[in-house]
Amino acid sequence: NDSWSTNISGSATWIKATPSTGNGNIIVDIIVSDNPSNSSRMAEVQFWTKHNQQISLQISQDARFFSVDTKEINFFAKGGTSELITISTDSKYKIETSSTWLTTNQFNDTFTVTASENNESVPRNGEIKIVQTDLNEQSDPIIITVIQKCKLGNFDKIDFDNDENWN
């Protein structure tokens, strides 16, 4: 049965306590806004009574998440379309490429990459860049490397392990 007030630590403008003062039982709504960052954040909401009683509530909010299930795509010289690539995120994003021989086709949070035929005598290298567009701070894009063999080129399989005797 005491009057009370709230204090939100630091510069945590992303948290609001409503109401911020009152009498009797402390019943408040804590409103936490979206975290437009790749960094987690923490704050403390303190409740003080007129007679110096204190209760603290720790609030932490996770960072945005952002990943893809593929880091590299390889194409034969004749070109083609990749398997579906999945983007895991709670952000808005855009998919870009500066290579004219690559195109992307998006389906919700998945996309494919298509390479046109490489008629050159040298392999081509390109990249797909996925950029978060709704953050308050600059973030590193996800880069998917694209390699396309040339005519008469071949793939080298380099991750063979020891032979296994299955008998």
N, C-alpha and C positions, 0 to 999 in steps of 0.2 A: 504494500500500500504506500508506495513512495513514488515521487516523480522521477523520471528517467530521461536520458537523452542518448543519442548514438554518435559515434565518431568512427569514420572510416579512415584507416591508416594511409599515410603517404598521399600520393596523387592518384589514388584509385578511383578515377572518375567513371570507371566502367561498372561500378557497384552503386546501387541506390537502396537505401533503407526507407520504407514508407510505412507508417509515419516515422519521423526522426526524433520525436519527443512524445511523452505521454505520462499518464499516472496509472499506478496499479500494475497489473500483469503486463509484461512486455510481449506484445503480439505485433509482429511486423512482417511485411513482405520484403524479401531481399531480391532485388532485380539485378541480374548480371547480364550485361550486353555481350554480343558476339565478340570473339577474340580475332581481330583481323591481323594476326601475326603468326609467324613461325616460331615464336617463343612462348613458353608457358608463363603464367603470371600468378602472383599470390597477393593477398591482402588480408587485413584483419578488420572485422567490424566489432567495435567495443560498445558495450552498453554500460552507462554510468548512472547510478542513482544519486539523488540529492545528498544522501548520507555516505557517499564514497564507496559503495559496493560496486564491483565490476565483474562483468562476464564478457569473455571474448569468443568470437567465432572466427575460425580460420577458413578462408575461402581460397581454393586454388582452381585454376582453369587451364586445361590442356591447350597446347598449341595446335594450329591447323596441321593436318596430316596430308602428305602428298607423295605418292610413289607410283611407279609403273612396274609391270611384271616382265618387261623385256628391256635389255640394255643395248642389244645389237641385233641388226637384221642383215642377212646375207641373201643376195640374189644371184642367179645365173645370168649370163649375158642376155638371154632372151627376155628377161624381165619377169613380171608377174606380180602377184598380190600376197602380202604377208598373212600369217595367222592373225586372229584378233588379238589386240594388245589392250590390256585392262588398266585403267587409271583408277587409283584409290585415293580419294580426296574428299574433303568437305569444303573445298574452295571452288570458285569459278576459275576457269582457265581457257587458254586458247592454244591451238596446235599450229605450229608454223614450220615451214621449210623454205630455204632459199635456193634449193636445187630445182631447176625446171624439169628434171627428169623424174622427180618424185611427186606424188600426190597423196593426200590422205582422205579417208572417208570415215566420218565419225557416226557412231550409233550410241547415243547416251554416253556412258563412261567407258566405252570401248571404241577402238578405231583400227583400221587397216592402213597399210602403206602399199602403194603400187609404184613399181619402177617400170619405166618404158625400156624398150630394148636398147642395149648398148652395142652399137655397131663400130665402136672405136677399138683400137688395138691396145688400149690401156684400161685397167680397172677404174671405176669411179667410186669416189667417196662422197657421202653426204651426211646430213643429220636432220633429225626431227627434233624440234624444240617445243617443250610444253611449259607454258608460263602461267603462273597464278596471276589473276587480274583483279582480285578484290582484297588485296592486302594494303595496309597502311605503310608498309616498309618494302624496300626492294628485296626480293628473294632470288635465290639461284634457280634457274630453270632446270628442268630435267632434260638431258640430252640423250637421244637414242642415235647411235652411230649406224649408218647404212653403208654397206659395202656391196658393190656389184662387180662381178667378174667381167672380163672382156671376152671377145670372141676367141674361141679355142682356149680359154682360161679354165682352170679347175680349182676345186676346193681342197685345202689341206686340212685333214683331220688331225689335230695335235693333242687331243685329250685321251688317247688310248692308254690303257693300263696294261698290266701283265695279263697274259693269256690265262684263261681258267680251264682246268681239265674237268669237264662235266661228266666223265665216266665214273 
